[in-house]
Amino acid sequence: MMTIKEWAAEYRLINEAEREDLRRRLPLEPVEQSVRSYFGLARLALTLSGSADEPAELWPSRMAYYRQLDERWQRLAERVADAH
């Protein structure tokens, strides 16, 4: 069984490797792919961000807002891709 310090050290190594991969990859990545990646992560964060402090009746309107925002950015990414 790992100690908390061992777990944290492993976690830091993984984060450093991911940051290095992003530093290497992002300058070569087309803008539209970068936007898609960003919103993919935003969708994941949104899925994981449900809060017990938030009234349940507000969740559907919040989700609708973020879906609408995501659709707008997806259309923008498609337009940018089509323009190139």
C-alpha positions, 0 to 999 in steps of 0.5 A, a space after each residue: 500500500 502506498 503512503 500519501 507521500 508516495 502517492 503525491 510523488 507519483 502524481 507529481 511525476 504524471 503531472 510533469 509528464 503531461 505538462 511536458 507533453 502539452 508544451 511539446 504538442 500544443 505549438 504544433 496543434 491546429 487551433 481548431 483541435 486545441 479548441 476541441 481539446 479545451 471543450 472536451 476537458 470542459 465537458 469532463 470538468 462539468 460532468 465531475 463538478 456537480 456540487 451538493 451546495 447547488 440546488 438540484 432544480 438549478 442543475 438542468 438550466 446550468 447544463 443547458 447553458 453549458 451545452 449551448 456554450 459548447 455548441 457555439 464553440 464547436 461551430 466556431 471551431 468548425 468555421 475556423 477549420 473550414 476557412 483553412 
